[in-house]
Amino acid sequence: MNGRSAMRLARLQEALAGGGTMRLAEAARLCGVSEMTIRRDVAASDGAITFFGGRLVMADNPRFAPVYDLDEQQVSHYPAKCRLCERAAAFIEKGDTLFIDCGTTLMPLVDSLANHRELTVVTYALNVANAVSTLPGVRLVLLGGLYHGSSQSFGGDGVVEAIRRLGINRAFLSAAGLHEQKGVSCFHFHEVAPKQAAIATAGQRLLVADESKLGMIRPARFAGVDDFDVVITDGEAGRRLRQGRQAAGRGPEVLLA
């Protein structure tokens, strides 16, 4: 990105800072360039500005976040999720206590636990708990509280306090967005506290996210990329993330599935 492009993006961010929207033609007039130039600027940017319904908006504006549908997410990128979870399962050791996050990304990981014994799974997600409850040799700790049907998960102070009292060997976290500068985020604000408690408590923190989540910003930020020990991802975006982290000599370790 050249200096002029960066200046145009800064001007647009200033105009959108109040939470509004802007038509493409308005953005072009404001910056004194063509609509195609604005499109190129946004495409080459760090993701802070995006298009929503043909208008420019700030990507972290919760008013314009897409609705999360658990049934739809169950089948979205399913083969990729299976590959990612196969890589994640290699970290599990006999006798581990595991925190498994809500959503659908980690469900193939739950299925793989049938091959393990003497495990304890801690979760605040009903779909995860239902699957774990059928596994012999795996002890389940379901954290209760106020139920949120949108993500089939529980929230509340009791969930956070319970996590803090537990000894967790490995926390497997999922996310709806992973952005190098803006951090790791999800759709639902009630998930933030349990995720943060698991990150603070676990001996090893693993983030599992397919490439469709990379570069995305969602309303509820819960961590920085550096808060994880391992990121398991895939695709070209995953390779760029790994190369960037290796070149900078910074963690976390990025593994490709």
Number of C-alpha atoms within 10 A of each C-alpha: 10 8 8 11 18 15 12 21 20 12 15 22 17 10 17 17 13 10 14 13 18 17 15 18 14 13 23 19 11 13 18 12 13 13 17 12 15 22 17 12 19 21 13 13 15 16 17 19 21 20 18 16 8 11 15 23 25 24 19 21 18 14 12 18 14 11 9 15 11 16 12 9 13 14 12 14 13 16 10 19 25 19 18 25 24 15 17 22 15 8 11 15 15 10 13 18 24 24 27 24 26 26 25 22 26 22 21 18 22 17 16 14 19 14 10 16 16 13 19 20 23 25 27 27 23 21 17 26 21 12 13 25 15 12 18 14 16 20 16 20 18 20 22 18 14 13 15 15 10 13 21 15 24 23 21 16 12 15 20 19 14 16 24 16 9 14 15 23 18 23 26 26 23 24 26 23 24 27 20 17 13 20 19 27 26 22 21 17 13 17 23 18 17 27 25 17 17 28 25 16 20 21 13 18 22 23 24 24 25 28 22 18 22 21 19 24 30 25 20 20 23 21 18 15 19 15 18 20 16 20 27 22 30 25 15 11 16 23 16 12 22 22 13 13 16 14 9 9 9 11 16 20 15 21 18 17 17
